[in-house]
């Protein structure tokens, strides 16, 4: 009986440790992805080449289209080219 209890506790502990490890790895992956510096609309207006590059990345990856950098880059491009040739 005692051996069974010890075995159950050991297995439960192992499962708990594995789950904790998986969660910590998942969180570190999110941290890696979020390390990309969030840039403002003003920054993208001043750096239109980077705004175009970011916009291309966002266009090619629908999963990131709602991120702040994608939204800001698109808005900056709209602002930058609103007063371009042929516009009033």
C-alpha angles and dihedrals in degrees: 000000000000091000090053092051092048091049092049091049091048093051092046090050091050091050091048092051093048091049092049090050092051092049092049091050091049091051092049089052090055090049091053091052093046092051088087103108114247109236125203128236088251091055091051091047088055091045105042094163089059090044090055091048092049091046091052091051090049093047091052094047114048090185092072100038093105095051117115094249092053093047092045094047092051092047091049091052091049090051094044095052100036091090096041127122115310094024128105 
